Amino acid sequence: MSVQGRALNARPRTLREWFAIPRVQKWFVIVTFALVPMILLLVFTYIPFGQMIDFSLYDRSYTKVRAYVGLKNYMRIFTKDDYFRAMLLSLYYMAGAMVQLVLALYFATLLSFKTRGGNIYKGLIFFPYLINGIAIGFIFKFFYTRGFVLDSVLGAFGIPLENLPYWLRDQNINNWSLVATSVWRYMGQNMVMFIGAIMSVDTSLYEAAEMDGANRWEQFKYIILPSIKTIVMLNLILSITGSLSAFEPPYVIMGGGASGTATYFIKMHQTAYVDQKVGTACAMAVVLMIIIIIFTILQKLFFRFVLKEGVDDMPKKQKKLKTVKQTTVNRR
């Protein structure tokens, strides 16, 4: 190599020449695609969350900081009746979430197979999820009003109006009425997710199960449920999270949570924007996050230990069903 060639090789590369190298381009794309989401998460999630934890330790409003109170805001949540009662109201919505998941799984199992008019039923069940939450609140506000839709329907079946409760006034039943609204709205969303998971199951397993004499319940227990365990757990987590964050139905229907229907999320909204107690509201948000994490861990433990037998037996049972099918085909 000549002296001139060695001099050219010793010359530092320009930025354009560096980017022309395939390996540099590869790492540039990897770092860029990884860095941009991390920056967005840091700026819009982690930094605000850390600031919220800091706010929860102070007695402050939107305009000024009064004093550092430490954990007193957290103690107030568990000692004052109105805060603790609002937290307990989430149990109504959790119970509704369980009913919602069971119904969604039931309809998904039925509609995943050949059913006359199945697409129509899917559309009708999923349609409420497409409606705006505020609109649903106004719909059910008139639906439950005394002498309106629900009372008229029950009256058509011969039930006198005086024998019917006040669906939104009676504190023994008004929260269940609001929970029914949430079940009606979100059941279709869960059903569609279940249908997508069920449709991905190998159809040969059903054929082998029928040859082995398994009924519909056994097919559901040993084929469908273990196969869609991940989606069931995801829907369960989303439903529990949604039940803890219930806001629109009670806020719109009851005008801000009257008659003992103020959920934890409504109480947090009132504390922050009406009472101007930002520190207490931030403490409520942190407590809500901790509760969600606890329920997520409990759900994972439930699926790991309570449903362990069904999940562990799934490969064995599926292998057995495939073997039965293959044996039957060979005999033919």
ABEGO torsion letter per residue (X at the ends): XBAAAAAAAABBBBAAAAAABAAAAAAAAAAAAAAAAAAAAAAAAAAAAAAAAAAAABBBBAABBABBAEAAAAAAAAABAAAAAAAAAAAAAAAAAAAAAAAAAAAAAAAABBBBGAAAAAAAAAAAAABBAAAAAAAAAAAABBGBAAAAAAAAAGBBAAABBBAAABAAAAAAAAAAAAAAAAAAAAAAAAAAAAAABBAAAAAAAAAAGBBAAAAAAAAAAAAAAAAAAAAAAAAAAAAAABAAAAAAAAGGGBGGABBAAAAAAAAAAAAGBAAAAAAAAAAAAAAAAAAAAAAAAAAAAAAAAAAAAAAAAAAAAAAAAAAAAAAX
